[in-house]
């Protein structure tokens, strides 16, 4: 698939024109995210609320106080008990959620997942950019930033988070093929949903690996923590930090050279898509490969996975505009 580095971002493309979707005021959609209170999911909640108002449905977000999968199970059980029409979820551990999602569907509730292409008990999973494209794009940027020299580490939010590990797999495969001399310091680290854990891990890696050339982080807090550690050690620009992060949270670190850059998608748009798809499913609509959807554009449908091509480049030129959009 075409690498994202050829995609030129226009800030106006971050918010796509919408069109009405038939739904009733009685349609209720609850979206369970990984963690409440983070900048990423705060932006997603804005998208959920905006699209819910536009479509006249009752949609809301549930944000657990930690990324413990058991809290997501409890939140989904509560939504089943409430009898909502649609449950959306961004899983922390897809396998742990399978039984409760199965119960939701048995209760006649539609289930939509995001960042979880291997989930079985759902109606659809949606991705704003394909796993392969996102991983390759980060691999290409990392190759350019490191010059294929030294050693590097890979961070994910958790070793069981499906999408993050799939992105990491694609990036690592690209680097193995195109930068054979660039080696990982060890197996990947499940720290990228915590600024403190990412910072401390990076400080440890810098001490232990004088030839550390970069951190490749898939998880919104990973680049922030890694960049802070790199900055503390006076290594901005010498140790590359590439990955997904909130523009509002990372803009200063980008301008100061501690974060190299990355690619992401709009959590604001993802929130809107949860509501858009939820309203469609509540109306009994089904999707087909090649359909043109108001928010996603032309989709590729592989099994129950919906793939769009809506990446956002995180660079010094774009990060301020994206931050002003609440991203």
N, C-alpha and C positions, 0 to 999 in steps of 0.2 A: 504494500500500500504506500501511497505517496507520503514521504516524510513531511512533518509539519513545518520544518524550517523553510519550506517554500510558501508557507501560508503567511500573508501579510495582513496583520491585524489593523483594522480601523476601529477606533473606539466606538463609533456609532453602531458597529456590528455586534457589540457586546449585548445590546438589547434589541431583540428581534421584533418586528411588527407582529402583532397578534391578531387573531380573528376569533369571533365568538364560537363557543362550543355549547351545544344544547345540554343543559343540566337543570335540575330542579333545586329549589331552596332547601329541600329535605336531604339532599346528598351530603353526607358527612365523610370527611377524609381526615384521618389522623396519620401524621408522618413521624416515625420514631428515628431519630438521628443517633450518631455515635456518642455525642457529648454535648451537653448544653453549655452555653456561655462562651464558646470559642468564636472568634471573628468569622470563621468560615460558615459555621452553622447559624450564627446571627444573620448573615446575609441570606442564607437559605430560607430562614423564617420570614424575612421581608418578602422574598419571592412568593412564598406560600400565601401570605396574607394578601399581597397585591393581586395575584391571579384569582384567589377565592372571591375577592370583592368584585373583580371584573366579571366572573362567571356566575355570581350569585349562589355560591355553595358555602357550606360550613367546613373550612379546612384549617387545621392547626398543627403545630409542631410539638412533639414531646422530646425534651432533651435530658437524658440521664445525667446524674451528677458525677459519674465516672464512666470510663470505657469498659466496665465490667459487662460482659454479655448477659449475665443473669439479670441485670437491670433492664436490658432491652426485652428479655423474655417477659418480665413482669409488666412492662409498659404495654406490650402487645396483648398480654392476657387482659389487662384493664380495658383496652380498646375492643377486644372481643366481647367482654362483658357489657360494654356500652352499646354494642350493636351497631358500630359504624358501618358504612357501606364499603369503604376502601381503607386499607392499611398500606402506608408506604414505609419503607425502612431502608436505612443505610447500615448494613450489618457490621458489627465488630467481629463476630465469629459466625460465619454463615451456617456451619454445621450445627452449632448449638441452637440456632433459631429454627432449623427445619421442622422439628416437631410442633412448635407453637404456630408456625406459619401454616402447617398442614391443618391444625385445628381451626385456624381462621378461615381457611378455604372450605372446610367441611361445614362451617357455620354460614356459608354463603357470602363471605366477605371477599372482595377482590384484593389481591396482593400485588403491589408494585415494589420492586427493589431497585436500588441504584448502587453502582460500584460492586456488584455481586453477580458476575456473569455465570457462575456455576450453581447458583441457587436452584433447587428443584421445585419447591413448593411456592411458586409465584405464578402470576398470570403473565407479567412481563418484567424484565429488567431493562433499564435504559442507561446508556452511556453517551455522554455528549461528545466523546471522541473515542476512537477504538483503542483497545489495549496496545496493539502493535504499534500504531502510529505514535501514541504518547510515549511509549518506551523508547522507540527509535529516536524520536526528537530529542529526548533527554540524553540519549547516548551520543548523538551527534554533537550536541552542545558541550557535553563533558569531554569528548574527544578534542574539540577545538580548545577548550579551556586548559586541559592538562598537557596537550601535545603528545598524548599517549605515553607519558613517562611517569615513573614512580608507582606508588601503590594507593589504593583507594578503599573506602568503606561504603557499604550500602545500608541505608536506614529505611525501615518500613514502620508503620504505626503498630503493627503486631504481626507475629509470624503466622497467624491464622486469618489475617484480613485478606480476602480473596483478590480484590482488584489491585491493591498496592503491591502485593507480591507478584502479580501477573505483569504489572508495569516494570517492576524491577527485573523480572526474568527477561523481558524483551530488551531492556536497556543493556543488561549484562551480556546477553547473547550478541547484541550488536557490537559491544566493546570487545568481546572475545574474538569476533571475526575481523574487526577493523583495527584493534589496538592490542595485538597479542602480547606485547611487552608490558602492558598495564595490568597489574595483578591486584586482586582483593587481599586485604590484610587478614580477613577471616570470613566466616559465614556472616550473613547480614544480621543487623541489630534491630530489635523491635522497640525502638525508642522514639519514633518520629511523630507521636502524638503528644509528646511532652517536651517543652522547651528545656526544662532543667535536665532531664535524662539525656537529651541530645547534646546539650552543652557539656555535661560531665563526661559523656562517652567520647566526645571529640577532644576534650582536653587530655583524656587518657591516651587516645590514639596518637595525638601529637607528641606526647612524651615518649611513647613506645616506638614510634615510627618516624625517624628523621626524614625519610623519603616520602612521607604522606603527601600526595599531590591533590587529593580531593575527596569530598563527601557527596554522594549521590543519594538524595533523600526523597522518599515517597511517603508523605504524611505532612499535614499542614504546619506542624510545629518543628519538624526536623530541620529545615533550612534555617529557621530563626535561631534555634539553640546552637546549631553548628556554626553559624556565622558569628554569633556572639563569642564563642570560644576562639575562633580564628582571629577575630578582631582583638580579643584580650591578649593574644600571643603575638600581635603585630604581624600577622601573616596574611592580611587581606590582599587578594590578588595573587598570592603565592600558593595557597591551598584553596582550590576551587570549591564553591558550594553551589550545587545545582539541584533544583527540585521544585516541588509544588508548595506554594505558600500563599497566604492572604496578602494581597497587594498593600492594603492599609497597614498591616502589621509589619511588613518587610520593606516598605519603600525606603526608609532611612538607610537600612543596611545595604540596599541595592545602590543607592547614590554614594555611599561611603566605600563601595567596592568589596564589601564582605560577602554579599550574595552575588554570584555570577549571573544568575537568571534561571529561567525555567519555562515550562508550559503548564497550563492549567485550564479548567473550564469554569464557567461562571456558576457559583453556588446559588446566586440569585436566580439564574435561569433554571437551574436544577430544581429549585423550590417551585417555580412556576410549572415546570414539566410534571412534577408529581401531581399537581392539581389538574393540569390539562388532561393527562392520561386518566387520572382518577375519575374525572367527570365523564370522559368518553366511555370508560368501562362501566360506570354506573348506568349509562344509557344503553348498554348492551352492544357497543360497537367493538369490532375486531379489526386488527391491523394486518396489512400485507406488505411484503417486500416492495420497496419503491414508492410507498405512499408519501404524499406531501403533507406534512403536518404543520400547523401554524407556528409552533415554536421551534421545532426540530428541523424543518426543511425536509428534503428527501431523505428517507431513512433506508438503512439496510436492515432487514430482519433475518436473523440467523437463529432458528429455533424460537425461543421466547426472548431473545436478546435484541434490543433495538439499539442500533448504532447510528449516531449522527456524526457530523464533522464540524464541531463548534469549539475549536481550541482558542485559548487566549494566550498570547505571548507575554511573559513577564520580563520586561527589559527596562533599562533606564529611561527609555523614551515613552513607555506605555504605563509604567507602574503608578504614576501620579493620577493619570486619568482614570485608571481602574479603581484606585483607592477612593476617588471622589464619587464613583458609582456605588460605593459601599462594598467593594470587593477587596 
